[in-house]
Amino acid sequence: MHIALEGIDGAGTTTQLPRLAAALRALGHQVVTCAEPSTGPIGRLARAALRGPLPADEATLALLFAADRLAHQQTFVKPQQQAGQVVLSDRGLLSSLAY
């Protein structure tokens, strides 16, 4: 299972993620958490573009988000799911579309 908490900046996704993880663990689930953009190389570029040090227009940013999501799914989410983990993500596809 992969659950993404979506919301605008300041909506509380980062606050609620560990709470949901704790509740699921209390029910006996194995849980890992992550965020999008990820901490991988493409995700770091996307975060730099969001913060301003790396100039990027809307199209470039959208492509960075898409590339990061693909890499993150292949290198983190799917392997964790195959290992029986519930994957909780701070943001996901809907947040990328909003950006």
KEVO-421230 format. One record per residue (C-alpha): residue number from 1; residue in three letters; x, y, z. Coordinates in nm, 2 decimals. Layout:
<sites>
+-----+---------+--------+--------+--------+
| num | residuo |      x |      y |      z |
+-----+---------+--------+--------+--------+
| NUM |     ALA |      X |      Y |      Z |
...
+-----+---------+--------+--------+--------+
</sites>
This chain:
<sites>
+-----+---------+--------+--------+--------+
| num | residuo |      x |      y |      z |
+-----+---------+--------+--------+--------+
|   1 |     MET |   0.00 |   0.00 |   0.00 |
|   2 |     HIS |   0.12 |   0.35 |  -0.08 |
|   3 |     ILE |  -0.07 |   0.64 |   0.09 |
|   4 |     ALA |   0.02 |   1.00 |  -0.01 |
|   5 |     LEU |  -0.10 |   1.29 |   0.22 |
|   6 |     GLU |  -0.18 |   1.58 |   0.00 |
|   7 |     GLY |  -0.24 |   1.94 |   0.08 |
|   8 |     ILE |  -0.14 |   2.30 |   0.01 |
|   9 |     ASP |   0.16 |   2.45 |   0.19 |
|  10 |     GLY |   0.08 |   2.48 |   0.56 |
|  11 |     ALA |  -0.21 |   2.22 |   0.55 |
|  12 |     GLY |  -0.03 |   1.99 |   0.80 |
|  13 |     THR |   0.08 |   1.70 |   0.58 |
|  14 |     THR |   0.43 |   1.70 |   0.75 |
|  15 |     THR |   0.27 |   1.71 |   1.09 |
|  16 |     GLN |   0.01 |   1.43 |   1.02 |
|  17 |     LEU |   0.25 |   1.19 |   0.85 |
|  18 |     PRO |   0.42 |   1.06 |   1.17 |
|  19 |     ARG |   0.09 |   1.05 |   1.35 |
|  20 |     LEU |  -0.06 |   0.83 |   1.08 |
|  21 |     ALA |   0.26 |   0.61 |   1.08 |
|  22 |     ALA |   0.23 |   0.56 |   1.46 |
|  23 |     ALA |  -0.14 |   0.47 |   1.43 |
|  24 |     LEU |  -0.07 |   0.22 |   1.16 |
|  25 |     ARG |   0.22 |   0.07 |   1.35 |
|  26 |     ALA |   0.00 |   0.04 |   1.66 |
|  27 |     LEU |  -0.23 |  -0.17 |   1.44 |
|  28 |     GLY |   0.06 |  -0.40 |   1.36 |
|  29 |     HIS |   0.16 |  -0.27 |   1.02 |
|  30 |     GLN |   0.52 |  -0.22 |   0.90 |
|  31 |     VAL |   0.55 |   0.14 |   0.79 |
|  32 |     VAL |   0.81 |   0.36 |   0.61 |
|  33 |     THR |   0.77 |   0.72 |   0.54 |
|  34 |     CYS |   0.90 |   0.94 |   0.26 |
|  35 |     ALA |   0.83 |   1.27 |   0.09 |
|  36 |     GLU |   0.80 |   1.41 |  -0.26 |
|  37 |     PRO |   1.01 |   1.57 |  -0.40 |
|  38 |     SER |   1.23 |   1.29 |  -0.28 |
|  39 |     THR |   1.58 |   1.31 |  -0.13 |
|  40 |     GLY |   1.72 |   1.15 |  -0.44 |
|  41 |     PRO |   1.93 |   1.34 |  -0.69 |
|  42 |     ILE |   1.63 |   1.45 |  -0.91 |
|  43 |     GLY |   1.43 |   1.54 |  -0.60 |
|  44 |     ARG |   1.71 |   1.76 |  -0.47 |
|  45 |     LEU |   1.71 |   1.95 |  -0.80 |
|  46 |     ALA |   1.33 |   2.00 |  -0.78 |
|  47 |     ARG |   1.37 |   2.13 |  -0.42 |
|  48 |     ALA |   1.64 |   2.36 |  -0.53 |
|  49 |     ALA |   1.41 |   2.49 |  -0.80 |
|  50 |     LEU |   1.13 |   2.54 |  -0.55 |
|  51 |     ARG |   1.36 |   2.74 |  -0.31 |
|  52 |     GLY |   1.50 |   2.96 |  -0.58 |
|  53 |     PRO |   1.88 |   2.87 |  -0.60 |
|  54 |     LEU |   1.81 |   2.68 |  -0.93 |
|  55 |     PRO |   1.61 |   2.89 |  -1.17 |
|  56 |     ALA |   1.34 |   2.68 |  -1.34 |
|  57 |     ASP |   1.02 |   2.77 |  -1.53 |
|  58 |     GLU |   0.69 |   2.58 |  -1.48 |
|  59 |     ALA |   0.75 |   2.33 |  -1.75 |
|  60 |     THR |   1.10 |   2.24 |  -1.63 |
|  61 |     LEU |   0.96 |   2.21 |  -1.27 |
|  62 |     ALA |   0.68 |   1.98 |  -1.39 |
|  63 |     LEU |   0.93 |   1.76 |  -1.57 |
|  64 |     LEU |   1.15 |   1.74 |  -1.26 |
|  65 |     PHE |   0.86 |   1.64 |  -1.05 |
|  66 |     ALA |   0.76 |   1.37 |  -1.29 |
|  67 |     ALA |   1.12 |   1.24 |  -1.33 |
|  68 |     ASP |   1.16 |   1.23 |  -0.95 |
|  69 |     ARG |   0.84 |   1.05 |  -0.90 |
|  70 |     LEU |   0.94 |   0.78 |  -1.15 |
|  71 |     ALA |   1.28 |   0.73 |  -0.99 |
|  72 |     HIS |   1.14 |   0.74 |  -0.64 |
|  73 |     GLN |   0.87 |   0.48 |  -0.73 |
|  74 |     GLN |   1.14 |   0.25 |  -0.88 |
|  75 |     THR |   1.41 |   0.29 |  -0.62 |
|  76 |     PHE |   1.21 |   0.33 |  -0.30 |
|  77 |     VAL |   0.84 |   0.28 |  -0.31 |
|  78 |     LYS |   0.81 |  -0.05 |  -0.50 |
|  79 |     PRO |   1.10 |  -0.22 |  -0.31 |
|  80 |     GLN |   0.94 |  -0.12 |   0.02 |
|  81 |     GLN |   0.60 |  -0.25 |  -0.09 |
|  82 |     GLN |   0.75 |  -0.57 |  -0.21 |
|  83 |     ALA |   0.91 |  -0.61 |   0.14 |
|  84 |     GLY |   0.56 |  -0.58 |   0.29 |
|  85 |     GLN |   0.59 |  -0.22 |   0.41 |
|  86 |     VAL |   0.31 |   0.04 |   0.40 |
|  87 |     VAL |   0.46 |   0.34 |   0.24 |
|  88 |     LEU |   0.34 |   0.68 |   0.36 |
|  89 |     SER |   0.44 |   0.98 |   0.16 |
|  90 |     ASP |   0.43 |   1.35 |   0.24 |
|  91 |     ARG |   0.28 |   1.47 |  -0.09 |
|  92 |     GLY |   0.24 |   1.29 |  -0.42 |
|  93 |     LEU |   0.10 |   1.33 |  -0.77 |
|  94 |     LEU |  -0.18 |   1.58 |  -0.68 |
|  95 |     SER |   0.07 |   1.82 |  -0.51 |
|  96 |     SER |   0.29 |   1.80 |  -0.82 |
|  97 |     LEU |   0.00 |   1.89 |  -1.04 |
|  98 |     ALA |  -0.08 |   2.19 |  -0.81 |
|  99 |     TYR |   0.28 |   2.31 |  -0.83 |
+-----+---------+--------+--------+--------+
</sites>
